[in-house]
Structure formats: C-alpha cells, structure tokens
Amino acid sequence: MSNPLEEEPPGLDAGQANQAIRVYVRAHGTRPWGAKERAELQKLYEVWRAAVRAGFGSAA
C-alpha cells in the first residue's frame, strides 16, 4: 500500500495530513492491521500532530 504523503510535498498543513490519514485508512479497508501498516499509520499521525502543533491548518 502506498503512503499518501509520498505524493505530497513536505510541509503539509493539518487538513492535508488528516486527508492523507483518511485515504490510507480507506485504502486499507477491513483487512487486519499488521505491524508494518500500523507503523505507517503512526507516521501519518505524527505528521498530522506536528502540523497541528505548528498551527498549520485546523485539527480536522
């Protein structure tokens, strides 16, 4: 599964990071989450949290 952030330029705002999380989760579907997929989701959350802390856009 590809990482939506790989297609985005650095410096995402919170809305873009949130959208990347939504796309990743939607693409994952109902399959069980493996360790690699959870780690990738965690990276996406970290990008989102960093954007929120930095004040780049809204929280959701």
C-alpha positions in Angstrom: 0.0 0.0 0.0 1.4 3.4 -0.9 1.9 6.2 1.5 -0.3 9.2 0.6 2.4 11.5 2.0 4.9 10.3 -0.6 2.8 12.1 -3.2 2.6 15.3 -1.2 5.3 18.0 -0.9 6.8 18.5 2.6 5.2 20.9 4.9 1.6 19.6 4.9 -1.0 21.5 6.8 -3.2 19.7 9.3 -6.0 19.3 6.8 -3.8 17.7 4.2 -2.2 15.4 6.8 -5.7 14.5 8.0 -6.8 13.7 4.5 -3.7 11.5 4.0 -4.7 9.5 7.1 -8.3 9.1 5.8 -7.0 8.0 2.3 -4.6 5.5 3.9 -7.3 4.0 6.2 -9.9 3.9 3.5 -7.4 2.1 1.1 -6.6 -0.4 3.9 -10.2 -1.4 4.1 -11.4 -4.0 6.6 -8.3 -6.2 6.5 -6.5 -6.8 9.8 -3.7 -4.2 10.5 -0.2 -5.7 10.5 2.7 -4.2 12.3 4.1 -2.6 9.2 0.8 -1.0 8.4 0.3 0.3 11.9 3.8 1.8 11.8 2.9 3.6 8.6 -0.3 4.9 10.1 1.7 6.1 13.2 4.0 8.1 10.8 0.9 9.7 9.3 -0.4 10.6 12.7 2.9 12.1 13.7 2.9 14.4 10.6 -0.7 15.5 11.5 0.2 16.2 15.1 3.3 18.2 14.1 1.1 20.3 11.7 -1.5 20.9 14.4 1.2 21.9 17.0 2.8 24.2 14.4 -0.5 25.8 13.7 -0.7 24.7 10.1 -4.4 24.5 9.4 -7.2 23.1 11.5 -7.1 19.9 13.6 -9.6 18.1 11.4 
